[in-house]
Amino acid sequence: MQKSFSLTHVRYDEGDLLGLGLAIASLVPIAAIVSLSTIVAVRRDVRTISLLGGLCVNEVLNEVLKRVFKEPRPVGIYPLF
């Protein structure tokens, strides 16, 4: 049975600790954007601004490519361990 991680609606198998960990890890880009935005607002460092810009470009590019290719998610693929 699939369970949803309520903050982002990432689905994982109920009782699967690896799936739960990966669902939580999927929040890393969002947390990075928020934290880098805060650092840019406080310090206005060129390196931090370029890092935030690159991260935002990466997120937009990933979204565009996902909509262009429209490949379905693999079903029933589990790790070997």
Secondary structure, DSSP 8 states (H G I E B T S, - for coil): -EEEETTTTEEEETT-HHHHHHHHHTTHHHHHHHHHHHHHHHH--HHHHHHHHHHHHHHHHHHHHHHHH------S-----
